[in-house]
Amino acid sequence: MNNFEIERFNIYCMLLSKYIKKPTKQLKKELEAVKSGLIPVKYLMK
């Protein structure tokens, strides 16, 4: 695993925990995007 994959996994876990607490269509879209390899820019700008 390289740093990008680790970062993607961390973001996926964070989104998943938010989604479990409060499922929304927006979070579901972002989860699917991260799963397919895309990371929304707002999560890269920490």
C-alpha positions as CSV (number, residue, x, y, z in Angstrom):
1,M,0.0,0.0,0.0
2,N,1.3,3.4,-0.9
3,N,0.5,6.7,0.9
4,F,-2.3,7.5,-1.6
5,E,-4.1,4.2,-0.9
6,I,-3.7,4.6,2.8
7,E,-5.1,8.2,2.6
8,R,-8.0,6.9,0.4
9,F,-8.7,4.1,3.0
10,N,-8.7,6.6,5.9
11,I,-11.1,8.9,4.0
12,Y,-13.3,6.0,3.2
13,C,-13.5,4.9,6.8
14,M,-14.3,8.4,8.0
15,L,-17.1,8.8,5.4
16,L,-18.4,5.3,6.3
17,S,-18.6,6.2,10.0
18,K,-20.4,9.4,9.2
19,Y,-22.8,7.6,6.8
20,I,-23.6,4.9,9.5
21,K,-24.5,7.7,12.0
22,K,-26.6,9.7,9.5
23,P,-27.1,8.3,6.0
24,T,-27.5,10.9,3.3
25,K,-27.5,10.8,-0.5
26,Q,-24.5,13.1,-0.7
27,L,-22.4,10.9,1.7
28,K,-23.4,7.8,-0.3
29,K,-22.2,9.4,-3.5
30,E,-18.9,10.4,-1.9
31,L,-18.4,6.9,-0.5
32,E,-19.0,5.4,-3.9
33,A,-16.5,7.9,-5.5
34,V,-13.8,7.1,-3.0
35,K,-14.4,3.4,-3.4
36,S,-13.9,3.7,-7.1
37,G,-10.6,5.6,-6.6
38,L,-11.7,9.2,-6.6
39,I,-11.1,11.4,-3.6
40,P,-13.3,14.6,-3.3
41,V,-10.9,17.6,-3.1
42,K,-12.4,18.9,0.2
43,Y,-10.9,15.8,1.9
44,L,-7.5,16.4,0.5
45,M,-7.4,20.0,1.7
46,K,-6.9,19.2,5.4
